[in-house]
């Protein structure tokens, strides 16, 4: 190779290297995709839908309960919501909010929707679940004509279930639509809405809401 050819080869090599580096740099300088911050929906009638703890680290208006006495579920907070983690053998644990008779008196006879975004990181560590993780709605009261001494019974029970398959499950909004009984049909009505965990691993929840559903469209002829 002549000296001229060698110089030309070196010049071309340097030019290509410069071009490649410049291309890489231009790719690096491009701003990444902007991720919009999570914006929860209007919580409606729910209290403390943001899962804000009090001074003692507890969640006002929410309670974590489970099937029996062996502590098997732990609750923690993350920036966007809460995490329910299974740590023991009890088959279910739930984060619930209860509404007293006075709380729901204005809502009797109305159609409501309880919704939330759920994400799962599930395992089969504790075997087959008794049912899938879910959003649940439970309504109790004394039906018209039932002797008061019989006490309250379940008037309505509805669920919106996730998959019960181990693995990673991305955020998805689930919703349960239900109608509270009218005041003249059930006395002492009580409402519970809950986030139910039944798998091994973790169940994440954010943006819960309890809102009234318009039935005007369905009532039109």
WOBELQUI-V149278 format. One record per helix or strand of 3 or more residues. SS is the DSSP state (@ for helix, = for strand). FROM is the first residue (numbers start at 1). TO is the last residue. If there is no record, write none. Layout:
SS,FROM,TO
SS,FROM,TO
This chain:
@,3,29
=,63,66
=,73,78
=,81,86
=,93,99
@,101,107
=,111,123
=,134,143
@,148,150
=,153,161
=,167,179
=,186,197
=,200,212
@,216,219
